[in-house]
């Protein structure tokens, strides 16, 4: 898995990558990156989401 992480590299919020599912019952796993949510209120999350391209 470390090798796959090195291939994908650093991902920013809003980006998506897929990897093989290995021993799971799917062909691929889709990885998504969301904003860091430190404040647990909806009002604080909206401005972070709006920054995602």
Rosetta constraint file for C-alpha pairs under 8 A:
AtomPair CA 1 CA 5 HARMONIC 6.32 0.50
AtomPair CA 2 CA 6 HARMONIC 6.27 0.50
AtomPair CA 3 CA 7 HARMONIC 6.35 0.50
AtomPair CA 4 CA 8 HARMONIC 6.23 0.50
AtomPair CA 4 CA 19 HARMONIC 7.45 0.50
AtomPair CA 5 CA 9 HARMONIC 5.96 0.50
AtomPair CA 8 CA 17 HARMONIC 7.25 0.50
AtomPair CA 11 CA 15 HARMONIC 6.20 0.50
AtomPair CA 11 CA 16 HARMONIC 7.90 0.50
AtomPair CA 11 CA 33 HARMONIC 7.00 0.50
AtomPair CA 12 CA 33 HARMONIC 6.43 0.50
AtomPair CA 13 CA 32 HARMONIC 7.75 0.50
AtomPair CA 13 CA 33 HARMONIC 4.68 0.50
AtomPair CA 13 CA 34 HARMONIC 4.79 0.50
AtomPair CA 13 CA 35 HARMONIC 5.44 0.50
AtomPair CA 13 CA 52 HARMONIC 6.39 0.50
AtomPair CA 14 CA 32 HARMONIC 6.84 0.50
AtomPair CA 14 CA 33 HARMONIC 5.61 0.50
AtomPair CA 14 CA 34 HARMONIC 6.02 0.50
AtomPair CA 14 CA 35 HARMONIC 7.89 0.50
AtomPair CA 14 CA 52 HARMONIC 5.76 0.50
AtomPair CA 14 CA 53 HARMONIC 6.95 0.50
AtomPair CA 15 CA 32 HARMONIC 6.02 0.50
AtomPair CA 15 CA 33 HARMONIC 5.88 0.50
AtomPair CA 16 CA 30 HARMONIC 6.98 0.50
AtomPair CA 16 CA 31 HARMONIC 5.63 0.50
AtomPair CA 16 CA 32 HARMONIC 4.61 0.50
AtomPair CA 16 CA 33 HARMONIC 6.75 0.50
AtomPair CA 17 CA 30 HARMONIC 5.87 0.50
AtomPair CA 17 CA 31 HARMONIC 5.23 0.50
AtomPair CA 17 CA 32 HARMONIC 6.69 0.50
AtomPair CA 18 CA 28 HARMONIC 6.27 0.50
AtomPair CA 18 CA 29 HARMONIC 5.45 0.50
AtomPair CA 18 CA 30 HARMONIC 4.42 0.50
AtomPair CA 18 CA 31 HARMONIC 5.90 0.50
AtomPair CA 19 CA 28 HARMONIC 5.48 0.50
AtomPair CA 19 CA 29 HARMONIC 5.31 0.50
AtomPair CA 19 CA 30 HARMONIC 6.68 0.50
AtomPair CA 19 CA 31 HARMONIC 7.90 0.50
AtomPair CA 20 CA 27 HARMONIC 6.02 0.50
AtomPair CA 20 CA 28 HARMONIC 4.49 0.50
AtomPair CA 20 CA 29 HARMONIC 6.12 0.50
AtomPair CA 21 CA 25 HARMONIC 7.45 0.50
AtomPair CA 21 CA 26 HARMONIC 5.82 0.50
AtomPair CA 21 CA 27 HARMONIC 5.25 0.50
AtomPair CA 21 CA 28 HARMONIC 4.55 0.50
AtomPair CA 21 CA 29 HARMONIC 5.37 0.50
AtomPair CA 22 CA 27 HARMONIC 7.59 0.50
AtomPair CA 35 CA 48 HARMONIC 6.33 0.50
AtomPair CA 35 CA 49 HARMONIC 6.64 0.50
AtomPair CA 37 CA 45 HARMONIC 6.51 0.50
AtomPair CA 39 CA 44 HARMONIC 6.23 0.50
AtomPair CA 39 CA 45 HARMONIC 7.43 0.50
AtomPair CA 40 CA 44 HARMONIC 7.47 0.50
AtomPair CA 40 CA 45 HARMONIC 7.82 0.50
AtomPair CA 41 CA 45 HARMONIC 6.58 0.50
AtomPair CA 42 CA 46 HARMONIC 6.39 0.50
AtomPair CA 43 CA 47 HARMONIC 7.71 0.50
AtomPair CA 44 CA 48 HARMONIC 7.42 0.50
AtomPair CA 45 CA 49 HARMONIC 6.39 0.50
AtomPair CA 46 CA 50 HARMONIC 6.19 0.50
AtomPair CA 47 CA 51 HARMONIC 6.55 0.50
AtomPair CA 48 CA 52 HARMONIC 7.20 0.50
